Amino acid sequence: MNKNLPKIAVGAWAWGDTEGYFGNTMTGEEFRPIFDAAMKAGMNLWDTATAYSNGESEKILGGFVNDAGRENVIVSTKFTPQMAGMYDNSVEKMCEASLERMNMDFFDIYWIHNPVGAPEYTKQLIPLLQSGKVKSVGVSNHNLAQIKEADEILKAAGYRVSAVQNHYSLMNRSSEESGILDYCKENDIVFYGYMTLEQGALSGKYDKEHPFPEGSARAKVFNPLLAKIEVITDELKKVAAAHGVSAAQIATAYAVNKGILPILGVTKLYQVKEAVQTADITLTADEIAALEVAADKSGVTSVQFWESKME
């Protein structure tokens, strides 16, 4: 990619959430002020996927991007292998459906969403790169061996993996522990971290007395863990107080300070303002170490149903 990347990407996973995963009831146009505020603040890297509410997220985001001017926005979306059957197992057909849905001619970053059947699907990306419909390729939820395999496939055609997107937070540092971060740094690959806030569990807003509202998938996944992760959120609040910011900002700043480009799901205007501030927070080595000690003390590792621990 030849566009300069901001320190934080904006994720549209919750946009158009018709499945109730996030417990979100906002409609398409209600996201427009958030998009506009983020763009005004220089947050012009947006991440979505066909799999997010079966294309509704792409549709909402696409309308806003075109109103803002396609040349002003870095757009990132994904090929999800589990949906390939709907598109004749064709990466090109899923990509073209996304382009049509978003009313665009190309994507700045196009991802293989997970490693199921990835070698074959990675090969299918090459014609899209050659045609210019895809400007760069990323792989998501891949372990180190799978990343290297994808890179070798693309190198044979004169291209490279330019980005990796894996789960990364104080509750899941397996991409660091397995050597993926080092590999990315050594090979000029941008590492994107999703779920940096663990869908709000590390925001400091939730604890065993104040759990996620029942009925959402987040409540099912994280409410049983809230008592154990209080050791993390307590440390986040301690560091946040020293910087005059929120616990959520420190959880994200932790990733930024580790050389990661976090993807923040944003559904409220104040979250845009906090994200802008977060990009400029510098943590000391002692603060980073204290956060990691707290994370280890919790004994909790967050690995969701769609991913594997990176080993």
PLY file of the C-alpha trace (Angstrom):
ply
format ascii 1.0
element vertex 311
property float x
property float y
property float z
element edge 310
property int vertex1
property int vertex2
end_header
0.00 0.00 0.00
1.21 3.49 -0.80
-1.21 5.34 1.43
-0.09 6.47 4.86
-1.89 4.51 7.55
-3.30 6.10 10.70
-2.31 4.59 14.06
-5.80 3.20 14.63
-8.30 1.66 12.20
-12.06 1.90 12.59
-13.99 -1.35 12.54
-17.56 -1.66 11.25
-18.19 -5.17 12.61
-21.17 -3.98 14.67
-22.64 -1.88 11.88
-25.87 -3.41 10.62
-25.77 -6.02 13.39
-28.97 -7.85 12.52
-27.82 -10.98 14.37
-27.89 -9.45 17.85
-24.25 -10.32 18.47
-23.47 -6.91 19.93
-26.96 -6.08 21.16
-26.81 -3.09 18.82
-30.05 -1.58 17.45
-28.63 1.29 15.38
-29.71 1.63 11.76
-27.53 2.63 8.82
-27.91 6.40 8.79
-27.37 6.57 12.56
-23.72 5.68 11.90
-23.15 8.63 9.56
-22.18 11.16 12.30
-19.64 8.64 13.58
-18.14 8.17 10.14
-18.02 11.91 9.52
-16.40 12.64 12.90
-13.79 9.93 12.41
-12.90 11.16 8.93
-12.66 14.75 10.13
-10.21 13.55 12.81
-8.02 11.79 10.24
-9.23 8.25 10.99
-9.66 7.19 7.38
-8.86 3.45 7.54
-12.08 1.42 7.71
-12.39 -2.34 8.16
-15.42 -4.45 7.31
-16.30 -7.87 5.83
-19.00 -9.63 3.85
-19.49 -11.81 6.92
-20.45 -8.82 9.08
-24.24 -9.03 9.08
-24.16 -10.75 5.70
-22.92 -7.71 3.82
-25.00 -5.06 5.60
-21.89 -3.55 7.21
-20.26 -3.22 3.78
-23.40 -1.63 2.35
-23.65 1.00 5.11
-19.95 1.84 5.03
-19.84 1.95 1.23
-22.46 4.67 1.07
-20.55 6.86 3.48
-17.20 6.28 1.75
-18.52 7.33 -1.63
-20.06 10.46 -0.17
-16.69 11.33 1.39
-14.76 10.65 -1.82
-13.25 7.22 -2.47
-9.74 8.67 -2.78
-9.92 9.92 0.81
-10.64 6.57 2.44
-8.63 3.36 2.92
-11.10 0.48 2.63
-10.44 -2.98 4.00
-12.82 -5.93 3.57
-12.61 -9.72 3.55
-13.18 -13.00 1.76
-14.65 -15.42 4.31
-14.10 -19.09 3.33
-17.21 -20.26 5.21
-19.32 -18.14 2.85
-17.52 -19.27 -0.30
-20.28 -21.70 -1.27
-22.62 -18.75 -1.80
-20.18 -17.49 -4.45
-19.29 -20.76 -6.25
-16.13 -21.03 -4.12
-14.78 -18.07 -6.05
-12.74 -15.33 -4.38
-13.33 -13.17 -7.46
-17.11 -13.52 -7.22
-17.20 -12.66 -3.51
-14.88 -9.73 -4.07
-16.95 -8.44 -6.98
-20.13 -8.78 -4.92
-18.49 -6.68 -2.20
-17.37 -4.10 -4.76
-20.90 -3.89 -6.12
-22.39 -3.71 -2.62
-20.04 -0.87 -1.69
-20.23 0.78 -5.15
-16.45 0.74 -5.62
-13.91 -0.23 -8.26
-11.19 -1.53 -5.95
-10.26 -2.35 -2.35
-7.12 -1.04 -0.73
-6.79 -4.21 1.37
-8.54 -7.52 0.75
-8.20 -10.25 3.34
-8.47 -14.01 3.53
-10.58 -14.00 6.69
-9.33 -17.31 8.11
-7.14 -20.22 7.01
-9.85 -22.70 5.96
-8.84 -23.67 2.43
-6.57 -20.62 2.40
-3.80 -21.80 0.04
-6.23 -22.25 -2.85
-8.09 -19.04 -2.06
-4.80 -17.14 -1.78
-3.91 -18.24 -5.32
-7.25 -16.88 -6.50
-6.28 -13.43 -5.22
-3.51 -13.07 -7.81
-5.80 -12.20 -10.76
-7.52 -9.60 -8.55
-4.16 -8.03 -7.79
-3.25 -8.09 -11.48
-6.53 -6.42 -12.46
-6.19 -3.69 -9.82
-9.45 -4.61 -8.09
-7.34 -5.45 -5.03
-4.39 -3.21 -4.20
-2.90 -5.30 -1.38
-3.55 -8.60 0.40
-3.85 -9.44 4.06
-4.40 -12.68 5.94
-6.45 -12.93 9.12
-6.55 -15.54 11.90
-3.48 -17.23 10.39
-0.65 -18.73 12.42
2.99 -18.14 11.51
3.32 -21.15 9.22
0.12 -20.20 7.39
1.29 -16.60 6.98
4.58 -17.77 5.49
2.75 -20.15 3.15
0.49 -17.34 1.88
3.50 -15.09 1.40
5.30 -17.73 -0.67
2.24 -18.25 -2.89
1.99 -14.52 -3.58
5.76 -14.06 -4.02
5.73 -16.58 -6.85
3.53 -14.13 -8.75
5.48 -11.03 -7.74
3.31 -9.97 -4.78
3.54 -10.17 -0.99
1.34 -10.45 2.07
1.20 -6.83 3.22
-0.87 -7.21 6.37
-1.82 -9.69 9.09
-4.96 -9.28 11.19
-5.26 -11.38 14.33
-6.86 -11.17 17.73
-4.56 -9.19 20.02
-5.24 -7.85 23.49
-4.08 -8.17 27.08
-6.19 -11.34 27.11
-4.65 -12.79 23.95
-0.99 -12.14 23.16
-0.45 -15.41 21.29
0.50 -13.65 18.05
3.39 -12.08 19.94
4.35 -15.22 21.83
4.37 -17.33 18.66
6.71 -14.99 16.77
4.15 -13.50 14.38
4.81 -9.92 15.48
8.55 -10.34 15.02
8.04 -11.89 11.58
5.81 -8.98 10.54
8.36 -6.41 11.71
11.19 -8.20 9.92
9.22 -8.41 6.66
7.56 -4.98 6.60
4.10 -6.45 7.19
1.56 -4.36 9.08
0.04 -6.23 12.02
-3.57 -5.31 12.76
-5.03 -6.29 16.11
-8.75 -6.87 16.49
-10.68 -7.21 19.76
-8.14 -5.04 21.59
-10.92 -4.14 24.04
-12.35 -7.66 24.06
-15.63 -6.23 22.80
-15.81 -3.95 25.82
-14.74 -6.40 28.53
-11.50 -4.41 28.96
-13.19 -1.01 28.75
-13.49 -0.68 32.52
-17.27 -0.35 32.23
-18.13 -3.92 33.07
-17.47 -6.06 36.15
-19.27 -8.78 38.08
-21.62 -6.18 39.59
-22.13 -4.48 36.22
-22.21 -7.25 33.60
-23.06 -7.07 29.92
-26.85 -6.93 29.35
-28.27 -10.42 29.05
-29.34 -11.54 25.62
-26.26 -10.61 23.59
-23.47 -12.93 22.56
-21.04 -10.71 24.48
-22.89 -11.44 27.72
-22.67 -15.17 27.10
-18.94 -15.05 26.35
-17.64 -12.46 28.80
-19.96 -12.30 31.83
-18.56 -15.57 33.25
-15.03 -14.07 33.00
-15.62 -10.63 34.52
-14.61 -11.56 38.07
-11.32 -13.06 36.88
-10.36 -10.16 34.64
-10.91 -7.48 37.28
-7.19 -7.73 38.05
-6.61 -6.48 34.47
-9.26 -3.76 34.51
-8.03 -2.55 37.92
-4.52 -2.10 36.49
-5.92 -0.44 33.37
-7.79 2.04 35.58
-4.64 2.69 37.61
-2.58 3.49 34.51
-5.49 5.47 33.05
-5.63 7.68 36.15
-1.94 8.49 35.78
-2.55 9.65 32.19
-5.90 11.33 32.76
-7.69 9.07 30.28
-10.07 6.09 30.37
-9.27 2.43 30.94
-10.45 1.67 27.41
-7.95 4.15 26.01
-5.11 2.47 27.91
-6.15 -0.99 26.66
-5.90 0.34 23.11
-2.77 2.41 23.75
-1.12 -0.78 25.03
-1.51 -2.30 21.55
-0.34 0.87 19.78
2.74 1.02 22.01
3.51 -2.62 21.11
3.70 -1.66 17.42
0.23 -2.92 16.54
-2.43 -1.17 14.48
-5.60 -1.82 16.48
-9.03 -1.96 14.89
-11.56 -0.22 17.12
-15.25 -0.90 16.73
-16.93 2.48 17.05
-20.67 3.00 17.54
-20.67 6.24 19.58
-19.25 9.71 18.96
-17.30 9.84 22.22
-15.43 6.71 21.11
-14.11 8.61 18.08
-12.80 11.39 20.33
-11.19 8.86 22.67
-9.58 7.01 19.76
-7.96 10.19 18.49
-6.53 10.89 21.94
-5.41 7.28 22.33
-3.14 7.44 19.29
-0.92 9.93 21.15
-0.65 8.10 24.50
2.87 6.89 25.28
3.15 4.20 27.94
6.33 3.57 29.89
8.04 0.19 29.87
7.03 -0.22 33.52
3.38 0.47 32.71
3.39 -2.06 29.89
5.06 -4.63 32.14
2.52 -4.03 34.93
-0.37 -4.53 32.51
1.10 -7.79 31.27
1.70 -9.04 34.82
-1.95 -8.33 35.61
-3.03 -10.14 32.47
-0.97 -13.18 33.44
-2.40 -13.11 36.97
-5.95 -13.29 35.60
-5.26 -16.70 34.10
-7.71 -15.86 31.31
-6.97 -16.33 27.61
-9.60 -15.12 25.18
-9.89 -17.39 22.14
-13.18 -17.08 20.27
-15.06 -19.78 18.37
-13.87 -18.61 14.94
-10.13 -18.62 15.73
-7.32 -20.76 17.12
-4.65 -19.80 19.60
-1.52 -18.86 17.65
1.12 -21.46 18.47
0 1
1 2
2 3
3 4
4 5
5 6
6 7
7 8
8 9
9 10
10 11
11 12
12 13
13 14
14 15
15 16
16 17
17 18
18 19
19 20
20 21
21 22
22 23
23 24
24 25
25 26
26 27
27 28
28 29
29 30
30 31
31 32
32 33
33 34
34 35
35 36
36 37
37 38
38 39
39 40
40 41
41 42
42 43
43 44
44 45
45 46
46 47
47 48
48 49
49 50
50 51
51 52
52 53
53 54
54 55
55 56
56 57
57 58
58 59
59 60
60 61
61 62
62 63
63 64
64 65
65 66
66 67
67 68
68 69
69 70
70 71
71 72
72 73
73 74
74 75
75 76
76 77
77 78
78 79
79 80
80 81
81 82
82 83
83 84
84 85
85 86
86 87
87 88
88 89
89 90
90 91
91 92
92 93
93 94
94 95
95 96
96 97
97 98
98 99
99 100
100 101
101 102
102 103
103 104
104 105
105 106
106 107
107 108
108 109
109 110
110 111
111 112
112 113
113 114
114 115
115 116
116 117
117 118
118 119
119 120
120 121
121 122
122 123
123 124
124 125
125 126
126 127
127 128
128 129
129 130
130 131
131 132
132 133
133 134
134 135
135 136
136 137
137 138
138 139
139 140
140 141
141 142
142 143
143 144
144 145
145 146
146 147
147 148
148 149
149 150
150 151
151 152
152 153
153 154
154 155
155 156
156 157
157 158
158 159
159 160
160 161
161 162
162 163
163 164
164 165
165 166
166 167
167 168
168 169
169 170
170 171
171 172
172 173
173 174
174 175
175 176
176 177
177 178
178 179
179 180
180 181
181 182
182 183
183 184
184 185
185 186
186 187
187 188
188 189
189 190
190 191
191 192
192 193
193 194
194 195
195 196
196 197
197 198
198 199
199 200
200 201
201 202
202 203
203 204
204 205
205 206
206 207
207 208
208 209
209 210
210 211
211 212
212 213
213 214
214 215
215 216
216 217
217 218
218 219
219 220
220 221
221 222
222 223
223 224
224 225
225 226
226 227
227 228
228 229
229 230
230 231
231 232
232 233
233 234
234 235
235 236
236 237
237 238
238 239
239 240
240 241
241 242
242 243
243 244
244 245
245 246
246 247
247 248
248 249
249 250
250 251
251 252
252 253
253 254
254 255
255 256
256 257
257 258
258 259
259 260
260 261
261 262
262 263
263 264
264 265
265 266
266 267
267 268
268 269
269 270
270 271
271 272
272 273
273 274
274 275
275 276
276 277
277 278
278 279
279 280
280 281
281 282
282 283
283 284
284 285
285 286
286 287
287 288
288 289
289 290
290 291
291 292
292 293
293 294
294 295
295 296
296 297
297 298
298 299
299 300
300 301
301 302
302 303
303 304
304 305
305 306
306 307
307 308
308 309
309 310
